[in-house]
Amino acid sequence: MPNAYTDDEMISHGTFISKWKANKKDVEKNNDVVTYSLTGSSNIKQTVAPIKELY
């Protein structure tokens, strides 16, 4: 294991998936919010990259 990762905690695949889903939900929770100002409106969409299972 590279030295850069020696302090990282190993987690199971299931724990990773549940943390990924929670992060995705948190990041995308404000996607339907429209902000209005004197010059117009804006709607910023944030996304999380999909997981690509290789097996």
C-alpha positions in Angstrom: 0.0 0.0 0.0 1.4 3.4 -0.9 2.4 5.6 2.0 -0.2 8.3 1.0 -2.9 5.8 2.0 -1.5 4.4 5.3 -3.8 6.5 7.5 -7.0 5.8 5.5 -9.6 3.4 6.9 -10.5 0.3 5.0 -14.2 -0.1 4.5 -16.4 -2.9 3.0 -18.0 -2.6 -0.4 -21.4 -2.3 1.2 -20.3 0.6 3.4 -18.8 2.3 0.4 -22.0 2.0 -1.6 -24.1 3.4 1.3 -21.7 6.3 1.8 -21.7 7.0 -1.9 -25.6 7.0 -2.0 -25.7 9.4 1.0 -23.2 11.7 -0.6 -25.1 11.7 -3.9 -28.4 12.5 -2.1 -26.7 15.4 -0.2 -25.1 16.9 -3.3 -28.2 16.6 -5.5 -30.7 17.8 -2.9 -30.8 21.4 -4.2 -31.0 20.6 -7.9 -34.6 21.8 -8.2 -33.9 25.2 -6.5 -34.1 28.2 -8.8 -32.4 31.5 -7.6 -33.9 34.7 -8.7 -32.2 38.1 -9.0 -32.7 41.5 -10.7 -30.9 40.3 -13.8 -32.7 36.9 -14.2 -32.8 33.5 -12.7 -30.4 30.6 -12.4 -30.6 26.9 -11.7 -27.4 25.0 -11.0 -27.4 21.2 -11.3 -24.8 19.2 -9.3 -24.2 15.6 -10.0 -22.1 12.7 -8.7 -20.4 10.4 -11.1 -22.1 7.0 -11.4 -20.4 3.9 -9.9 -19.1 1.5 -12.6 -19.1 -2.0 -11.2 -16.4 -4.1 -13.0 -17.6 -7.5 -11.8 
